[in-house]
């Protein structure tokens, strides 16, 4: 099996630390060239001492001295900061694989440049395709980059699509846990608190993605990503609510066969799959015990109760910067909800109105995507001020 040298974008986050655990379990297969982090200097220092990267990148130059103080001189790699440095380590000849797990549009430029250079990219940053799908997939086609999704649903779909030819696949089915309000009456959603919305039944995740799971917007983003990754139209992607979160994705083929990908809810499996593909290797994750009784349920999602899911489909059909605007407005609206400035149901109102009020463009570079993102954020803030 080919050994790989990694740049990890977002090394101190959940995907980053799980990626490093996969490296830890497979020291003969993987080594680390660069670690890219935000502000978590203490954890980055511990990662440097264990994995010995050649370069470490922080968000702010102000944190470099703090990091240097935590490292013995003999163990200090080259220390850099900022967006240009993130790109530099993503395109460096020393790394053949980039794990893209910085949250938000901050990860877009470095990921896009890695794609353009034909690196293997493990994609765990949803904004890359939600905001820049056309641009990124055009670059994938031009460079021959291996873009392997790490999100459990897309990774599951990637595995299911190995069961037949892509032209034989007729439908992609993504599963959703349903979030904490799956059984909550629609009328009660106006009064739910941030604490209730953050209480996810299956996954332990960051605040924004947890709220997005509660509104089903996260599933909407996954529909958009899947459309770009696997070349399915919006009418060929179905979402089903599956509270047990054991089946991650299914693909229906033209002969009526449905192939499902099933595994324990442990992110190290899809991460390792992205790093070792097309090979498989023993992974440090629990196996499913089929001797234990289990029941799996599948339900259609309630588009009336969770209108953001329908809005995601709509933005996909609209094309251009619609999905970029959707993502930016949602991030601002979720922040406002968490700060107690707007209600849970107002998240939809803010996003829908931002989409309505922002002119769509067809971006031809990252700068234009970031400009559309910035404009949508400003519009969303203005709308929130009228609601708050």
BELGI-V918159 format. One record per pair of residues at least 24 apart in sequence whose ideal C-beta (glycine too) atoms are under 8 Angstrom apart, sorted by the first residue. I is the first residue (numbers start at 0). J is the second residue. D is the distance in Angstrom with one decimal. If there is no record, write none. Layout:
i = <I/I>
j = <J/J>
d = <D/D>
This chain:
i = <0/0/0/0/2/2/2/2/3/3/3/3/3/3/3/4/4/4/4/4/4/4/4/5/5/5/5/5/5/5/5/5/5/6/6/6/6/6/6/6/6/6/6/6/7/7/7/7/7/7/7/8/8/8/8/8/8/8/8/8/8/8/8/9/9/9/9/9/9/9/9/9/9/9/10/10/10/10/10/11/11/11/11/11/11/12/12/12/12/12/13/13/13/13/14/14/14/14/14/14/15/15/16/17/17/17/18/18/18/18/18/19/19/19/20/20/21/21/21/21/21/21/22/23/24/24/25/25/28/28/28/29/32/32/32/32/33/33/33/35/35/35/35/35/37/38/40/40/40/41/44/44/47/47/47/48/51/52/53/53/54/54/54/54/55/56/56/56/56/56/82/82/85/86/89/89/89/90/90/90/94/95/96/96/96/97/98/98/98/98/98/99/99/99/100/100/102/102/102/103/104/104/104/104/104/104/107/107/107/107/108/108/110/111/111/111/113/114/114/114/114/114/115/115/115/116/116/117/117/117/118/119/119/119/119/120/120/120/120/121/121/121/121/121/122/122/122/122/122/122/122/123/123/123/123/125/125/125/125/126/128/128/128/128/129/129/129/129/129/129/129/130/130/130/130/130/130/130/131/131/131/131/132/132/132/132/132/133/133/133/133/134/134/134/134/134/135/136/136/145/146/147/147/147/148/148/148/148/149/149/149/149/150/150/150/151/151/151/151/151/152/152/152/152/153/153/153/153/153/154/154/154/154/154/154/155/155/155/155/155/155/155/156/156/156/156/156/156/157/157/157/158/158/158/159/159/159/159/159/159/160/160/162/162/162/162/163/163/163/163/165/165/167/167/167/168/168/168/168/168/169/169/169/169/170/170/170/170/170/170/171/171/171/171/171/171/171/171/171/171/172/172/172/172/172/172/172/172/172/173/173/173/173/173/173/173/173/173/174/174/174/174/174/174/174/174/174/174/175/175/175/175/175/175/175/175/176/176/176/176/176/176/176/176/177/177/177/177/177/177/178/178/178/178/179/180/180/181/181/185/185/185/188/188/188/189/189/189/190/190/191/193/193/193/196/196/200/201/201/201/202/202/206/206/207/207/207/210/210/210/210/211/211/213/214/214/214/214/214/215/215/215/215/216/216/216/216/216/216/218/218/218/219/219/219/219/219/219/219/220/220/222/222/222/222/223/223/223/223/226/233/233/233/238/238/239/239/239/239/240/240/240/240/240/241/241/241/241/242/243/243/243/243/245/245/245/246/261/262/263/306/306/307/307/307/310/310/310/310/314/317/318/318/319/319/319/319/320/320/320/320/320/320/320/321/321/323/323/323/323/323/324/324/324/324/324/324/324/325/325/326/327/327/327/327/327/327/327/328/328/328/328/328/328/330/331/331/331/331/332/332/335/335/340/340/340/341/341/341/345/348/348/349/349/349/349/350/352/353/353/353/356>
j = <28/275/278/280/27/28/29/30/28/29/30/95/96/119/274/29/30/31/32/93/94/95/96/29/30/31/32/33/94/96/97/98/274/32/33/35/88/89/91/94/96/97/98/113/31/33/34/35/97/98/100/35/85/89/97/98/99/100/101/106/109/110/124/35/36/37/98/99/100/101/102/106/123/124/34/35/36/43/46/36/37/39/42/43/46/37/100/101/102/205/100/204/205/266/98/100/123/149/266/270/98/100/42/266/267/270/98/100/121/270/274/46/49/50/267/283/267/270/271/274/282/283/50/49/282/283/271/280/274/275/280/274/88/91/93/94/88/91/94/84/85/88/101/109/101/62/65/66/69/69/69/70/74/75/76/74/76/76/77/93/78/79/88/91/79/80/81/84/85/88/108/109/109/112/113/116/118/115/116/118/118/119/120/121/274/121/123/149/270/273/274/123/124/127/124/149/126/205/207/330/130/326/327/368/369/372/131/365/368/369/365/369/135/135/138/365/144/138/139/142/144/146/141/142/144/142/144/142/143/144/144/144/145/147/273/144/145/146/147/147/149/270/273/274/146/147/148/149/150/153/273/148/149/150/270/150/220/221/224/326/223/224/227/228/220/223/224/322/323/325/326/322/323/326/327/368/371/372/323/362/365/368/223/224/226/227/322/227/318/361/362/362/363/364/365/368/227/227/228/276/228/272/273/276/224/228/269/273/266/269/270/273/221/224/269/247/262/264/266/269/221/225/247/248/221/224/225/228/248/247/248/260/269/272/273/246/247/248/259/260/262/269/225/228/229/248/250/260/228/229/272/248/260/272/248/249/250/258/259/260/229/250/250/252/256/258/250/252/256/258/229/230/252/253/254/231/250/251/252/253/235/251/252/253/231/235/236/237/250/251/225/229/231/235/236/237/248/249/250/251/236/237/238/239/248/249/250/251/257/218/221/222/225/236/237/238/239/248/238/239/240/241/244/246/247/248/249/297/212/215/218/238/239/240/241/300/200/201/202/212/240/241/242/244/215/240/241/242/298/300/212/213/214/215/213/213/304/240/242/301/303/304/304/343/344/342/343/344/342/343/343/336/337/339/336/343/242/242/244/264/244/264/333/337/330/333/334/333/336/337/346/329/333/343/305/307/343/346/347/300/305/307/308/307/308/311/329/346/350/300/308/311/307/308/309/310/311/312/325/311/326/308/311/312/315/311/314/315/322/315/312/315/316/300/308/297/298/299/300/296/297/298/299/300/295/296/297/298/296/293/294/295/296/287/293/295/295/287/287/287/347/351/346/347/350/347/350/351/354/354/359/359/361/359/360/361/362/357/359/360/361/362/368/371/354/359/362/368/371/372/375/353/354/357/359/371/372/375/350/354/372/353/371/372/373/375/376/379/353/354/375/376/378/379/376/376/379/380/383/379/383/383/387/383/386/387/383/386/387/386/382/386/379/382/383/386/379/382/378/379/382/382>
d = <6.3/6.5/5.2/6.9/7.0/5.4/6.8/7.3/6.8/5.4/7.9/5.8/4.6/7.4/6.0/7.7/5.4/7.5/4.9/6.2/5.2/5.6/6.8/6.1/7.2/5.3/6.3/7.9/6.2/5.0/7.3/6.1/7.7/5.6/4.3/6.9/4.9/5.5/7.0/4.2/7.4/4.8/7.3/7.7/6.7/7.2/5.6/6.5/7.9/4.7/7.2/4.7/6.5/6.8/6.5/6.4/5.1/6.0/4.7/5.7/5.8/7.1/7.4/6.6/7.3/7.6/7.7/7.6/3.8/4.1/6.9/6.9/7.7/7.6/4.1/6.1/5.2/6.7/5.8/4.5/6.7/4.1/4.6/5.7/7.2/7.8/5.8/7.6/6.7/7.7/7.9/7.1/7.1/7.1/7.1/3.6/4.4/6.5/6.5/6.8/7.1/5.4/7.8/4.9/5.1/5.6/5.0/7.2/7.6/5.2/7.8/6.3/7.8/6.4/6.0/7.0/5.5/5.4/4.8/6.5/7.7/7.5/6.7/7.7/8.0/5.0/7.8/7.2/7.7/7.3/7.5/6.5/7.1/6.7/4.7/4.3/3.7/7.0/6.4/7.9/5.5/6.3/7.0/7.6/7.7/6.4/5.0/5.0/6.9/6.9/3.9/5.9/6.7/7.8/6.2/5.8/7.5/5.3/6.5/6.7/7.8/6.4/5.3/7.7/7.4/6.4/7.8/4.6/5.8/5.9/6.3/7.6/4.1/5.0/4.2/7.9/7.3/7.9/4.8/7.6/7.0/6.4/7.6/6.9/6.6/7.2/6.9/7.5/7.5/7.7/7.8/6.1/4.6/6.5/6.0/7.3/7.9/6.6/7.4/7.1/5.8/7.8/7.7/7.6/6.3/5.3/5.8/6.2/6.7/7.3/5.0/7.9/7.5/5.8/6.4/5.7/7.6/4.7/5.7/6.3/4.6/6.6/7.6/5.6/7.7/6.7/7.8/4.0/5.5/5.1/6.3/7.2/4.4/6.8/8.0/6.1/7.2/5.2/7.1/5.5/5.0/6.7/3.7/6.4/5.8/6.8/5.1/5.9/7.7/7.8/7.8/7.9/4.0/6.4/7.8/6.9/5.2/7.3/5.7/6.0/6.9/4.5/4.7/6.7/5.1/5.1/6.2/5.1/7.1/7.4/4.8/6.6/4.0/5.6/7.7/5.4/7.9/6.2/7.2/7.3/6.9/4.9/6.9/7.7/7.5/3.8/6.8/7.7/8.0/7.8/7.9/6.3/7.3/7.2/7.2/6.8/7.3/5.3/8.0/7.3/7.1/7.3/4.0/5.4/7.3/5.9/7.7/7.3/7.6/5.1/5.7/5.2/6.6/7.2/7.3/4.7/8.0/7.4/6.9/5.4/5.4/7.6/5.3/5.0/6.8/6.1/6.0/6.0/7.2/7.1/8.0/7.7/3.6/6.0/6.9/7.8/3.3/3.4/7.9/3.5/7.8/7.8/6.3/7.6/6.2/4.1/6.4/7.4/7.8/7.9/7.8/7.9/4.6/7.2/5.9/6.4/3.9/4.4/6.9/5.3/6.6/5.8/7.0/7.4/7.9/4.4/7.9/5.1/7.9/7.6/7.5/7.3/5.1/5.3/7.7/7.9/5.2/7.1/5.7/7.7/6.9/5.3/6.5/5.2/7.9/5.5/7.5/6.1/7.2/4.0/5.8/6.3/5.0/6.4/5.0/7.3/7.0/7.7/5.8/7.9/7.9/4.9/7.7/5.9/6.6/4.1/7.2/6.8/7.5/6.5/5.6/6.6/6.4/6.7/7.4/5.3/7.6/5.7/7.7/5.7/7.5/4.0/7.1/5.4/6.2/6.6/7.6/7.7/7.9/6.3/4.5/5.7/7.2/5.2/6.9/6.5/6.2/4.6/7.2/6.9/7.5/7.1/5.8/4.9/8.0/4.3/7.9/5.4/7.6/7.8/4.7/4.3/7.6/6.6/5.5/5.8/7.9/6.6/6.5/7.6/6.7/4.5/7.1/5.6/5.4/5.5/6.8/4.9/7.6/8.0/4.8/6.4/5.0/7.0/7.5/6.2/7.1/7.7/4.5/6.4/7.4/6.9/7.8/6.2/6.5/5.2/7.8/4.7/6.6/6.8/7.6/6.9/6.7/7.6/6.2/4.8/7.5/5.8/7.2/6.3/3.9/6.1/4.3/4.1/7.0/6.7/5.6/7.7/7.8/7.5/5.9/7.7/5.8/4.8/7.9/6.8/2.5/7.0/7.8/6.4/6.8/7.8/5.7/6.3/6.7/6.0/7.1/5.2/5.1/5.7/5.2/4.9/5.6/5.3/6.6/4.8/6.8/6.7/7.3/7.9/7.0/4.4/7.2/5.4/6.7/6.7/5.4/7.9/5.9/7.4/7.6/5.3/6.9/7.4/7.6/6.3/6.6/6.8/7.2/6.2/5.0/7.7/7.0/5.3/6.5/7.1/6.4/6.0/7.1/6.6/6.5/7.6/7.8/4.0/5.9/4.9/7.7/7.8/5.3/5.2/7.5/6.1/7.2/4.1/6.5/5.7/7.7/5.8/5.0/5.6/7.0/6.1/5.5/4.9/7.6/6.4/7.9/4.2/6.3/6.0/7.5/7.7/7.7/4.6/7.7/3.8/4.9/6.9/3.6/6.7/5.2/7.4/7.2/4.2/7.4/5.3/3.9/5.9/6.9/6.1/7.0/4.8/7.2/6.2/7.9/4.6/5.9/5.4/6.3/5.6/7.7/7.1/5.5/5.2/5.9/7.2/7.5/5.1/4.9/4.7/6.2/7.7>
